Every structure is written in C-alpha cells, then in structure tokens.
Amino acid sequence: MIDVTRLNGKALTINAELIETVEETPDTVITLTTGKKIIVKESRQNVKNLVILYRKECSAAKM
C-alpha cells in the first residue's frame, strides 16, 4: 500500500499492486487495473518511487 494525496488535500492509501499506469496530464492520474482513475498531487516520479519502496519493503519482509 502507498499513501498519496488527492487534489483536495485528503490522504489516500492505495494498493500498489493494482496500479496499471501513472501519467501526468498535467495532473498525475493513477489508473488501477479495475479501471478506476485517481488524480493525485504527487508527481509521476514520486508515485513510481513510492511503489519501488513498497516493493522493496515487501521483499525484505519475506526474508
């Protein structure tokens, strides 16, 4: 799970495993495998970094 911020300032936790695409249009739009789209304040690169960190934490927990 990663924490992101909606445009209205409210925090949101999403399942990183469900992220299909992240694009800047110029707002950052996260599209989930369910088809749901979420617009967030974080940059595309920041979301990417959060997902990478999440996956590293998951790998470390398995050891």
N, CA, C, O and CB atoms as a CASP TS submission, in Angstrom:
PFRMAT TS
TARGET T0000
AUTHOR 0000-0000-0000
METHOD Language model
MODEL 1
PARENT N/A
ATOM      1  N   MET     1       0.847  -1.175   0.000  1.00  0.00           N
ATOM      2  CA  MET     1       0.000   0.000   0.000  1.00  0.00           C
ATOM      3  C   MET     1       0.892   1.237   0.000  1.00  0.00           C
ATOM      4  O   MET     1       1.938   1.263   0.649  1.00  0.00           O
ATOM      5  CB  MET     1      -0.963  -0.001   1.222  1.00  0.00           C
ATOM      6  N   ILE     2       0.464   2.263  -0.737  1.00  0.00           N
ATOM      7  CA  ILE     2       1.197   3.531  -0.742  1.00  0.00           C
ATOM      8  C   ILE     2       0.232   4.661  -0.395  1.00  0.00           C
ATOM      9  O   ILE     2      -0.960   4.602  -0.695  1.00  0.00           O
ATOM     10  CB  ILE     2       1.877   3.785  -2.127  1.00  0.00           C
ATOM     11  N   ASP     3       0.780   5.683   0.242  1.00  0.00           N
ATOM     12  CA  ASP     3      -0.021   6.851   0.615  1.00  0.00           C
ATOM     13  C   ASP     3       0.194   7.954  -0.413  1.00  0.00           C
ATOM     14  O   ASP     3       1.328   8.306  -0.738  1.00  0.00           O
ATOM     15  CB  ASP     3       0.348   7.351   2.043  1.00  0.00           C
ATOM     16  N   VAL     4      -0.906   8.490  -0.918  1.00  0.00           N
ATOM     17  CA  VAL     4      -0.881   9.599  -1.865  1.00  0.00           C
ATOM     18  C   VAL     4      -1.873  10.660  -1.395  1.00  0.00           C
ATOM     19  O   VAL     4      -2.598  10.449  -0.423  1.00  0.00           O
ATOM     20  CB  VAL     4      -1.220   9.115  -3.315  1.00  0.00           C
ATOM     21  N   THR     5      -1.902  11.803  -2.086  1.00  0.00           N
ATOM     22  CA  THR     5      -2.772  12.906  -1.695  1.00  0.00           C
ATOM     23  C   THR     5      -3.666  13.311  -2.856  1.00  0.00           C
ATOM     24  O   THR     5      -3.182  13.614  -3.947  1.00  0.00           O
ATOM     25  CB  THR     5      -1.945  14.105  -1.215  1.00  0.00           C
ATOM     26  N   ARG     6      -4.967  13.316  -2.618  1.00  0.00           N
ATOM     27  CA  ARG     6      -5.900  13.799  -3.645  1.00  0.00           C
ATOM     28  C   ARG     6      -5.703  15.295  -3.840  1.00  0.00           C
ATOM     29  O   ARG     6      -5.069  15.946  -3.009  1.00  0.00           O
ATOM     30  CB  ARG     6      -7.376  13.488  -3.255  1.00  0.00           C
ATOM     31  N   LEU     7      -6.234  15.848  -4.918  1.00  0.00           N
ATOM     32  CA  LEU     7      -6.100  17.272  -5.194  1.00  0.00           C
ATOM     33  C   LEU     7      -6.748  18.133  -4.117  1.00  0.00           C
ATOM     34  O   LEU     7      -6.341  19.277  -3.913  1.00  0.00           O
ATOM     35  CB  LEU     7      -6.704  17.595  -6.537  1.00  0.00           C
ATOM     36  N   ASN     8      -7.753  17.596  -3.427  1.00  0.00           N
ATOM     37  CA  ASN     8      -8.418  18.361  -2.367  1.00  0.00           C
ATOM     38  C   ASN     8      -7.648  18.318  -1.044  1.00  0.00           C
ATOM     39  O   ASN     8      -8.105  18.872  -0.044  1.00  0.00           O
ATOM     40  CB  ASN     8      -9.828  17.832  -2.154  1.00  0.00           C
ATOM     41  N   GLY     9      -6.470  17.655  -1.035  1.00  0.00           N
ATOM     42  CA  GLY     9      -5.631  17.605   0.151  1.00  0.00           C
ATOM     43  C   GLY     9      -5.863  16.400   1.045  1.00  0.00           C
ATOM     44  O   GLY     9      -5.140  16.223   2.026  1.00  0.00           O
ATOM     45  N   LYS    10      -6.840  15.574   0.740  1.00  0.00           N
ATOM     46  CA  LYS    10      -7.126  14.410   1.578  1.00  0.00           C
ATOM     47  C   LYS    10      -6.171  13.267   1.249  1.00  0.00           C
ATOM     48  O   LYS    10      -5.903  12.972   0.084  1.00  0.00           O
ATOM     49  CB  LYS    10      -8.586  13.955   1.395  1.00  0.00           C
ATOM     50  N   ALA    11      -5.666  12.631   2.307  1.00  0.00           N
ATOM     51  CA  ALA    11      -4.759  11.497   2.144  1.00  0.00           C
ATOM     52  C   ALA    11      -5.536  10.267   1.694  1.00  0.00           C
ATOM     53  O   ALA    11      -6.701  10.082   2.047  1.00  0.00           O
ATOM     54  CB  ALA    11      -4.005  11.206   3.458  1.00  0.00           C
ATOM     55  N   LEU    12      -4.871   9.438   0.914  1.00  0.00           N
ATOM     56  CA  LEU    12      -5.493   8.236   0.374  1.00  0.00           C
ATOM     57  C   LEU    12      -4.437   7.142   0.328  1.00  0.00           C
ATOM     58  O   LEU    12      -3.302   7.393  -0.077  1.00  0.00           O
ATOM     59  CB  LEU    12      -6.106   8.493  -1.044  1.00  0.00           C
ATOM     60  N   THR    13      -4.796   5.944   0.734  1.00  0.00           N
ATOM     61  CA  THR    13      -3.896   4.800   0.646  1.00  0.00           C
ATOM     62  C   THR    13      -4.420   3.881  -0.445  1.00  0.00           C
ATOM     63  O   THR    13      -5.581   3.473  -0.429  1.00  0.00           O
ATOM     64  CB  THR    13      -3.781   4.048   2.017  1.00  0.00           C
ATOM     65  N   ILE    14      -3.541   3.561  -1.397  1.00  0.00           N
ATOM     66  CA  ILE    14      -3.973   2.681  -2.492  1.00  0.00           C
ATOM     67  C   ILE    14      -3.074   1.452  -2.551  1.00  0.00           C
ATOM     68  O   ILE    14      -1.926   1.477  -2.109  1.00  0.00           O
ATOM     69  CB  ILE    14      -3.951   3.433  -3.853  1.00  0.00           C
ATOM     70  N   ASN    15      -3.617   0.394  -3.099  1.00  0.00           N
ATOM     71  CA  ASN    15      -2.890  -0.855  -3.254  1.00  0.00           C
ATOM     72  C   ASN    15      -1.958  -0.718  -4.458  1.00  0.00           C
ATOM     73  O   ASN    15      -2.418  -0.632  -5.596  1.00  0.00           O
ATOM     74  CB  ASN    15      -3.869  -2.065  -3.428  1.00  0.00           C
ATOM     75  N   ALA    16      -0.667  -0.699  -4.208  1.00  0.00           N
ATOM     76  CA  ALA    16       0.314  -0.518  -5.276  1.00  0.00           C
ATOM     77  C   ALA    16       0.271  -1.662  -6.293  1.00  0.00           C
ATOM     78  O   ALA    16       0.665  -1.481  -7.445  1.00  0.00           O
ATOM     79  CB  ALA    16       1.714  -0.406  -4.684  1.00  0.00           C
ATOM     80  N   GLU    17      -0.201  -2.823  -5.878  1.00  0.00           N
ATOM     81  CA  GLU    17      -0.282  -3.967  -6.786  1.00  0.00           C
ATOM     82  C   GLU    17      -1.357  -3.765  -7.859  1.00  0.00           C
ATOM     83  O   GLU    17      -1.342  -4.444  -8.885  1.00  0.00           O
ATOM     84  CB  GLU    17      -0.569  -5.244  -5.995  1.00  0.00           C
ATOM     85  N   LEU    18      -2.285  -2.839  -7.627  1.00  0.00           N
ATOM     86  CA  LEU    18      -3.367  -2.608  -8.584  1.00  0.00           C
ATOM     87  C   LEU    18      -3.077  -1.488  -9.576  1.00  0.00           C
ATOM     88  O   LEU    18      -3.901  -1.207 -10.446  1.00  0.00           O
ATOM     89  CB  LEU    18      -4.630  -2.295  -7.846  1.00  0.00           C
ATOM     90  N   ILE    19      -1.917  -0.845  -9.458  1.00  0.00           N
ATOM     91  CA  ILE    19      -1.597   0.259 -10.353  1.00  0.00           C
ATOM     92  C   ILE    19      -1.231  -0.290 -11.730  1.00  0.00           C
ATOM     93  O   ILE    19      -0.346  -1.135 -11.867  1.00  0.00           O
ATOM     94  CB  ILE    19      -0.442   1.117  -9.779  1.00  0.00           C
ATOM     95  N   GLU    20      -1.928   0.207 -12.735  1.00  0.00           N
ATOM     96  CA  GLU    20      -1.653  -0.195 -14.109  1.00  0.00           C
ATOM     97  C   GLU    20      -0.794   0.859 -14.806  1.00  0.00           C
ATOM     98  O   GLU    20       0.219   0.530 -15.422  1.00  0.00           O
ATOM     99  CB  GLU    20      -2.968  -0.418 -14.884  1.00  0.00           C
ATOM    100  N   THR    21      -1.206   2.139 -14.706  1.00  0.00           N
ATOM    101  CA  THR    21      -0.430   3.217 -15.314  1.00  0.00           C
ATOM    102  C   THR    21      -0.437   4.445 -14.416  1.00  0.00           C
ATOM    103  O   THR    21      -1.336   4.634 -13.596  1.00  0.00           O
ATOM    104  CB  THR    21      -0.985   3.568 -16.706  1.00  0.00           C
ATOM    105  N   VAL    22       0.593   5.280 -14.592  1.00  0.00           N
ATOM    106  CA  VAL    22       0.675   6.573 -13.923  1.00  0.00           C
ATOM    107  C   VAL    22       1.102   7.564 -14.995  1.00  0.00           C
ATOM    108  O   VAL    22       2.137   7.382 -15.636  1.00  0.00           O
ATOM    109  CB  VAL    22       1.684   6.553 -12.690  1.00  0.00           C
ATOM    110  N   GLU    23       0.304   8.617 -15.192  1.00  0.00           N
ATOM    111  CA  GLU    23       0.647   9.599 -16.213  1.00  0.00           C
ATOM    112  C   GLU    23       0.389  11.014 -15.712  1.00  0.00           C
ATOM    113  O   GLU    23      -0.465  11.238 -14.854  1.00  0.00           O
ATOM    114  CB  GLU    23      -0.147   9.338 -17.495  1.00  0.00           C
ATOM    115  N   GLU    24       1.139  11.962 -16.260  1.00  0.00           N
ATOM    116  CA  GLU    24       0.959  13.374 -15.926  1.00  0.00           C
ATOM    117  C   GLU    24       0.300  14.054 -17.113  1.00  0.00           C
ATOM    118  O   GLU    24       0.805  13.989 -18.234  1.00  0.00           O
ATOM    119  CB  GLU    24       2.324  14.062 -15.565  1.00  0.00           C
ATOM    120  N   THR    25      -0.842  14.715 -16.864  1.00  0.00           N
ATOM    121  CA  THR    25      -1.633  15.260 -17.974  1.00  0.00           C
ATOM    122  C   THR    25      -2.173  16.670 -17.772  1.00  0.00           C
ATOM    123  O   THR    25      -3.245  16.862 -18.346  1.00  0.00           O
ATOM    124  CB  THR    25      -2.766  14.365 -18.235  1.00  0.00           C
ATOM    125  N   PRO    26      -1.693  17.673 -17.107  1.00  0.00           N
ATOM    126  CA  PRO    26      -0.502  17.737 -16.277  1.00  0.00           C
ATOM    127  C   PRO    26      -0.707  17.185 -14.873  1.00  0.00           C
ATOM    128  O   PRO    26       0.274  16.912 -14.181  1.00  0.00           O
ATOM    129  CB  PRO    26      -0.035  19.146 -16.188  1.00  0.00           C
ATOM    130  N   ASP    27      -1.964  17.008 -14.425  1.00  0.00           N
ATOM    131  CA  ASP    27      -2.169  16.374 -13.115  1.00  0.00           C
ATOM    132  C   ASP    27      -1.752  14.912 -13.221  1.00  0.00           C
ATOM    133  O   ASP    27      -1.805  14.317 -14.297  1.00  0.00           O
ATOM    134  CB  ASP    27      -3.667  16.498 -12.642  1.00  0.00           C
ATOM    135  N   THR    28      -1.342  14.348 -12.108  1.00  0.00           N
ATOM    136  CA  THR    28      -0.940  12.939 -12.101  1.00  0.00           C
ATOM    137  C   THR    28      -2.181  12.070 -11.957  1.00  0.00           C
ATOM    138  O   THR    28      -2.943  12.199 -10.998  1.00  0.00           O
ATOM    139  CB  THR    28       0.074  12.648 -10.952  1.00  0.00           C
ATOM    140  N   VAL    29      -2.367  11.183 -12.930  1.00  0.00           N
ATOM    141  CA  VAL    29      -3.527  10.287 -12.952  1.00  0.00           C
ATOM    142  C   VAL    29      -3.023   8.856 -12.788  1.00  0.00           C
ATOM    143  O   VAL    29      -2.235   8.365 -13.596  1.00  0.00           O
ATOM    144  CB  VAL    29      -4.354  10.447 -14.284  1.00  0.00           C
ATOM    145  N   ILE    30      -3.493   8.196 -11.729  1.00  0.00           N
ATOM    146  CA  ILE    30      -3.176   6.788 -11.494  1.00  0.00           C
ATOM    147  C   ILE    30      -4.362   5.976 -11.975  1.00  0.00           C
ATOM    148  O   ILE    30      -5.488   6.188 -11.526  1.00  0.00           O
ATOM    149  CB  ILE    30      -2.861   6.501  -9.978  1.00  0.00           C
ATOM    150  N   THR    31      -4.113   5.048 -12.884  1.00  0.00           N
ATOM    151  CA  THR    31      -5.165   4.151 -13.358  1.00  0.00           C
ATOM    152  C   THR    31      -4.919   2.778 -12.755  1.00  0.00           C
ATOM    153  O   THR    31      -3.829   2.215 -12.863  1.00  0.00           O
ATOM    154  CB  THR    31      -5.201   4.082 -14.923  1.00  0.00           C
ATOM    155  N   LEU    32      -5.955   2.256 -12.120  1.00  0.00           N
ATOM    156  CA  LEU    32      -5.859   0.939 -11.489  1.00  0.00           C
ATOM    157  C   LEU    32      -6.313  -0.145 -12.458  1.00  0.00           C
ATOM    158  O   LEU    32      -6.972   0.147 -13.457  1.00  0.00           O
ATOM    159  CB  LEU    32      -6.700   0.889 -10.196  1.00  0.00           C
ATOM    160  N   THR    33      -5.969  -1.374 -12.170  1.00  0.00           N
ATOM    161  CA  THR    33      -6.370  -2.491 -13.021  1.00  0.00           C
ATOM    162  C   THR    33      -7.889  -2.661 -13.052  1.00  0.00           C
ATOM    163  O   THR    33      -8.426  -3.318 -13.943  1.00  0.00           O
ATOM    164  CB  THR    33      -5.713  -3.779 -12.539  1.00  0.00           C
ATOM    165  N   THR    34      -8.568  -2.074 -12.090  1.00  0.00           N
ATOM    166  CA  THR    34     -10.036  -2.131 -12.029  1.00  0.00           C
ATOM    167  C   THR    34     -10.674  -1.128 -12.983  1.00  0.00           C
ATOM    168  O   THR    34     -11.884  -1.163 -13.206  1.00  0.00           O
ATOM    169  CB  THR    34     -10.522  -1.866 -10.599  1.00  0.00           C
ATOM    170  N   GLY    35      -9.850  -0.222 -13.555  1.00  0.00           N
ATOM    171  CA  GLY    35     -10.358   0.814 -14.436  1.00  0.00           C
ATOM    172  C   GLY    35     -10.569   2.145 -13.725  1.00  0.00           C
ATOM    173  O   GLY    35     -10.778   3.170 -14.374  1.00  0.00           O
ATOM    174  N   LYS    36     -10.515   2.135 -12.414  1.00  0.00           N
ATOM    175  CA  LYS    36     -10.696   3.368 -11.639  1.00  0.00           C
ATOM    176  C   LYS    36      -9.497   4.284 -11.839  1.00  0.00           C
ATOM    177  O   LYS    36      -8.353   3.830 -11.873  1.00  0.00           O
ATOM    178  CB  LYS    36     -10.889   3.054 -10.132  1.00  0.00           C
ATOM    179  N   LYS    37      -9.772   5.589 -11.971  1.00  0.00           N
ATOM    180  CA  LYS    37      -8.720   6.583 -12.121  1.00  0.00           C
ATOM    181  C   LYS    37      -8.712   7.480 -10.887  1.00  0.00           C
ATOM    182  O   LYS    37      -9.761   7.902 -10.400  1.00  0.00           O
ATOM    183  CB  LYS    37      -8.919   7.419 -13.419  1.00  0.00           C
ATOM    184  N   ILE    38      -7.507   7.763 -10.393  1.00  0.00           N
ATOM    185  CA  ILE    38      -7.341   8.603  -9.211  1.00  0.00           C
ATOM    186  C   ILE    38      -6.372   9.717  -9.570  1.00  0.00           C
ATOM    187  O   ILE    38      -5.267   9.456 -10.047  1.00  0.00           O
ATOM    188  CB  ILE    38      -6.828   7.775  -7.978  1.00  0.00           C
ATOM    189  N   ILE    39      -6.786  10.966  -9.341  1.00  0.00           N
ATOM    190  CA  ILE    39      -5.931  12.120  -9.603  1.00  0.00           C
ATOM    191  C   ILE    39      -5.288  12.520  -8.281  1.00  0.00           C
ATOM    192  O   ILE    39      -5.973  12.722  -7.278  1.00  0.00           O
ATOM    193  CB  ILE    39      -6.744  13.315 -10.234  1.00  0.00           C
ATOM    194  N   VAL    40      -3.946  12.633  -8.296  1.00  0.00           N
ATOM    195  CA  VAL    40      -3.208  12.915  -7.067  1.00  0.00           C
ATOM    196  C   VAL    40      -2.252  14.091  -7.250  1.00  0.00           C
ATOM    197  O   VAL    40      -1.924  14.483  -8.370  1.00  0.00           O
ATOM    198  CB  VAL    40      -2.433  11.676  -6.619  1.00  0.00           C
ATOM    199  N   LYS    41      -1.813  14.644  -6.110  1.00  0.00           N
ATOM    200  CA  LYS    41      -0.874  15.774  -6.117  1.00  0.00           C
ATOM    201  C   LYS    41       0.552  15.338  -6.434  1.00  0.00           C
ATOM    202  O   LYS    41       1.308  16.101  -7.036  1.00  0.00           O
ATOM    203  CB  LYS    41      -0.900  16.484  -4.771  1.00  0.00           C
ATOM    204  N   GLU    42       0.929  14.132  -6.043  1.00  0.00           N
ATOM    205  CA  GLU    42       2.291  13.660  -6.239  1.00  0.00           C
ATOM    206  C   GLU    42       2.633  13.583  -7.732  1.00  0.00           C
ATOM    207  O   GLU    42       1.761  13.359  -8.571  1.00  0.00           O
ATOM    208  CB  GLU    42       2.479  12.288  -5.576  1.00  0.00           C
ATOM    209  N   SER    43       3.905  13.770  -8.039  1.00  0.00           N
ATOM    210  CA  SER    43       4.364  13.648  -9.421  1.00  0.00           C
ATOM    211  C   SER    43       4.398  12.176  -9.826  1.00  0.00           C
ATOM    212  O   SER    43       4.351  11.284  -8.980  1.00  0.00           O
ATOM    213  CB  SER    43       5.762  14.292  -9.594  1.00  0.00           C
ATOM    214  N   ARG    44       4.479  11.943 -11.121  1.00  0.00           N
ATOM    215  CA  ARG    44       4.584  10.579 -11.633  1.00  0.00           C
ATOM    216  C   ARG    44       5.823   9.901 -11.051  1.00  0.00           C
ATOM    217  O   ARG    44       5.767   8.739 -10.647  1.00  0.00           O
ATOM    218  CB  ARG    44       4.639  10.577 -13.182  1.00  0.00           C
ATOM    219  N   GLN    45       6.934  10.625 -11.009  1.00  0.00           N
ATOM    220  CA  GLN    45       8.179  10.070 -10.482  1.00  0.00           C
ATOM    221  C   GLN    45       8.058   9.745  -8.998  1.00  0.00           C
ATOM    222  O   GLN    45       8.580   8.727  -8.543  1.00  0.00           O
ATOM    223  CB  GLN    45       9.333  11.046 -10.710  1.00  0.00           C
ATOM    224  N   ASN    46       7.378  10.595  -8.245  1.00  0.00           N
ATOM    225  CA  ASN    46       7.190  10.345  -6.819  1.00  0.00           C
ATOM    226  C   ASN    46       6.352   9.089  -6.597  1.00  0.00           C
ATOM    227  O   ASN    46       6.669   8.284  -5.721  1.00  0.00           O
ATOM    228  CB  ASN    46       6.526  11.553  -6.144  1.00  0.00           C
ATOM    229  N   VAL    47       5.290   8.912  -7.377  1.00  0.00           N
ATOM    230  CA  VAL    47       4.461   7.702  -7.259  1.00  0.00           C
ATOM    231  C   VAL    47       5.310   6.476  -7.595  1.00  0.00           C
ATOM    232  O   VAL    47       5.230   5.453  -6.916  1.00  0.00           O
ATOM    233  CB  VAL    47       3.210   7.781  -8.202  1.00  0.00           C
ATOM    234  N   LYS    48       6.116   6.585  -8.637  1.00  0.00           N
ATOM    235  CA  LYS    48       7.000   5.486  -9.023  1.00  0.00           C
ATOM    236  C   LYS    48       7.942   5.136  -7.872  1.00  0.00           C
ATOM    237  O   LYS    48       8.133   3.959  -7.564  1.00  0.00           O
ATOM    238  CB  LYS    48       7.808   5.855 -10.288  1.00  0.00           C
ATOM    239  N   ASN    49       8.529   6.143  -7.240  1.00  0.00           N
ATOM    240  CA  ASN    49       9.435   5.918  -6.110  1.00  0.00           C
ATOM    241  C   ASN    49       8.715   5.262  -4.937  1.00  0.00           C
ATOM    242  O   ASN    49       9.277   4.390  -4.275  1.00  0.00           O
ATOM    243  CB  ASN    49      10.062   7.239  -5.661  1.00  0.00           C
ATOM    244  N   LEU    50       7.470   5.676  -4.673  1.00  0.00           N
ATOM    245  CA  LEU    50       6.688   5.061  -3.596  1.00  0.00           C
ATOM    246  C   LEU    50       6.428   3.587  -3.871  1.00  0.00           C
ATOM    247  O   LEU    50       6.490   2.765  -2.957  1.00  0.00           O
ATOM    248  CB  LEU    50       5.360   5.797  -3.414  1.00  0.00           C
ATOM    249  N   VAL    51       6.139   3.246  -5.120  1.00  0.00           N
ATOM    250  CA  VAL    51       5.888   1.851  -5.483  1.00  0.00           C
ATOM    251  C   VAL    51       7.170   1.033  -5.337  1.00  0.00           C
ATOM    252  O   VAL    51       7.136  -0.092  -4.838  1.00  0.00           O
ATOM    253  CB  VAL    51       5.345   1.750  -6.931  1.00  0.00           C
ATOM    254  N   ILE    52       8.295   1.591  -5.768  1.00  0.00           N
ATOM    255  CA  ILE    52       9.577   0.899  -5.641  1.00  0.00           C
ATOM    256  C   ILE    52       9.885   0.640  -4.164  1.00  0.00           C
ATOM    257  O   ILE    52      10.290  -0.464  -3.799  1.00  0.00           O
ATOM    258  CB  ILE    52      10.717   1.726  -6.299  1.00  0.00           C
ATOM    259  N   LEU    53       9.697   1.643  -3.322  1.00  0.00           N
ATOM    260  CA  LEU    53       9.933   1.489  -1.886  1.00  0.00           C
ATOM    261  C   LEU    53       9.012   0.421  -1.299  1.00  0.00           C
ATOM    262  O   LEU    53       9.448  -0.409  -0.501  1.00  0.00           O
ATOM    263  CB  LEU    53       9.724   2.830  -1.158  1.00  0.00           C
ATOM    264  N   TYR    54       7.738   0.443  -1.694  1.00  0.00           N
ATOM    265  CA  TYR    54       6.770  -0.555  -1.224  1.00  0.00           C
ATOM    266  C   TYR    54       7.243  -1.967  -1.586  1.00  0.00           C
ATOM    267  O   TYR    54       7.200  -2.877  -0.758  1.00  0.00           O
ATOM    268  CB  TYR    54       5.368  -0.284  -1.833  1.00  0.00           C
ATOM    269  N   ARG    55       7.688  -2.134  -2.817  1.00  0.00           N
ATOM    270  CA  ARG    55       8.120  -3.476  -3.259  1.00  0.00           C
ATOM    271  C   ARG    55       9.393  -3.927  -2.546  1.00  0.00           C
ATOM    272  O   ARG    55       9.557  -5.111  -2.255  1.00  0.00           O
ATOM    273  CB  ARG    55       8.350  -3.488  -4.778  1.00  0.00           C
ATOM    274  N   LYS    56      10.281  -2.997  -2.270  1.00  0.00           N
ATOM    275  CA  LYS    56      11.490  -3.331  -1.500  1.00  0.00           C
ATOM    276  C   LYS    56      11.113  -3.784  -0.103  1.00  0.00           C
ATOM    277  O   LYS    56      11.675  -4.747   0.418  1.00  0.00           O
ATOM    278  CB  LYS    56      12.449  -2.123  -1.426  1.00  0.00           C
ATOM    279  N   GLU    57      10.151  -3.080   0.510  1.00  0.00           N
ATOM    280  CA  GLU    57       9.709  -3.444   1.855  1.00  0.00           C
ATOM    281  C   GLU    57       9.060  -4.828   1.855  1.00  0.00           C
ATOM    282  O   GLU    57       9.244  -5.607   2.790  1.00  0.00           O
ATOM    283  CB  GLU    57       8.723  -2.394   2.401  1.00  0.00           C
ATOM    284  N   CYS    58       8.312  -5.125   0.817  1.00  0.00           N
ATOM    285  CA  CYS    58       7.675  -6.444   0.714  1.00  0.00           C
ATOM    286  C   CYS    58       8.723  -7.534   0.575  1.00  0.00           C
ATOM    287  O   CYS    58       8.603  -8.593   1.190  1.00  0.00           O
ATOM    288  CB  CYS    58       6.707  -6.488  -0.480  1.00  0.00           C
ATOM    289  N   SER    59       9.751  -7.284  -0.230  1.00  0.00           N
ATOM    290  CA  SER    59      10.812  -8.265  -0.429  1.00  0.00           C
ATOM    291  C   SER    59      11.591  -8.494   0.858  1.00  0.00           C
ATOM    292  O   SER    59      11.942  -9.628   1.182  1.00  0.00           O
ATOM    293  CB  SER    59      11.755  -7.813  -1.542  1.00  0.00           C
ATOM    294  N   ALA    60      11.860  -7.425   1.588  1.00  0.00           N
ATOM    295  CA  ALA    60      12.595  -7.535   2.848  1.00  0.00           C
ATOM    296  C   ALA    60      11.794  -8.318   3.889  1.00  0.00           C
ATOM    297  O   ALA    60      12.368  -9.060   4.687  1.00  0.00           O
ATOM    298  CB  ALA    60      12.938  -6.140   3.388  1.00  0.00           C
ATOM    299  N   ALA    61      10.478  -8.156   3.881  1.00  0.00           N
ATOM    300  CA  ALA    61       9.632  -8.831   4.856  1.00  0.00           C
ATOM    301  C   ALA    61       9.595 -10.343   4.607  1.00  0.00           C
ATOM    302  O   ALA    61       9.345 -11.112   5.535  1.00  0.00           O
ATOM    303  CB  ALA    61       8.214  -8.253   4.815  1.00  0.00           C
ATOM    304  N   LYS    62       9.839 -10.773   3.371  1.00  0.00           N
ATOM    305  CA  LYS    62       9.813 -12.196   3.032  1.00  0.00           C
ATOM    306  C   LYS    62      11.071 -12.917   3.484  1.00  0.00           C
ATOM    307  O   LYS    62      11.078 -14.144   3.583  1.00  0.00           O
ATOM    308  CB  LYS    62       9.635 -12.373   1.541  1.00  0.00           C
ATOM    309  N   MET    63      12.135 -12.173   3.759  1.00  0.00           N
ATOM    310  CA  MET    63      13.408 -12.803   4.128  1.00  0.00           C
ATOM    311  C   MET    63      13.440 -13.212   5.560  1.00  0.00           C
ATOM    312  O   MET    63      14.441 -13.756   6.025  1.00  0.00           O
ATOM    313  CB  MET    63      14.552 -11.884   3.855  1.00  0.00           C
TER
END
